[in-house]
Amino acid sequence: MEEYPNEEHIVKILDTEYVTHNVKRFKVSKPDSYKYKPGQATDVVINLPEWKEERRPFTFTSLNEWDHLEFTIKIYSDHNGVTNKLGTLHAGDELILHDIWGAIHYKGEGTFIAGGAGVTPFIAIFRQLQKDGKIGSNKLIFSNRTSKDIILKDEFEKMLGANFINTITQEKTEKYDNKKIDEPYLKEKIKDFSQYFYICGPDAMIESIKEELLNLGVNKDKIVIEQF
């Protein structure tokens, strides 16, 4: 049986809003002395008797110095799971947060590659870099099914400008690329394969992109994926 950490914090939802048609932002009260780094996550439980055994990991999209916590969560309303229930919660409802753990840590300038809701660990990383004036030449390549699925499009455009690259896989659009992130696409978009590469998304996507980057000569120590 899996062992879970014992730390528990009951927090209140302060506000919720949809940022895309199926991604919701949760503003949550922050426990005293609660500290985390951009890219880290925690296990979240809905504080209702029938949901107490259902723990799910979510990444903080807020910065540590904010006076509240924020989660940006894709709501799967097609089945009666945790995110579907989260989508029905409002200000005043409670969540239980557990220990803070690993996830993705920023090691230096590079290219971030995300699929769908896999972009969430990168949100706080980019917000922190922006705050510190260190966005530099970091780049984000973001793959989504349709243009309406792009999470925080306006904020990423403002932070990254031309270094925010979108590719859409299930909709023909002239505004964005319509390609899968594969070896030819990576060669087209990236000139320097000695930099860091940060990958987050579905497991199959992470594995295939990692393999393609290695084929392109990237040092395995420069490939950063989620750590548990």
Disulfide bonds with the S-S distance in Angstrom:
none
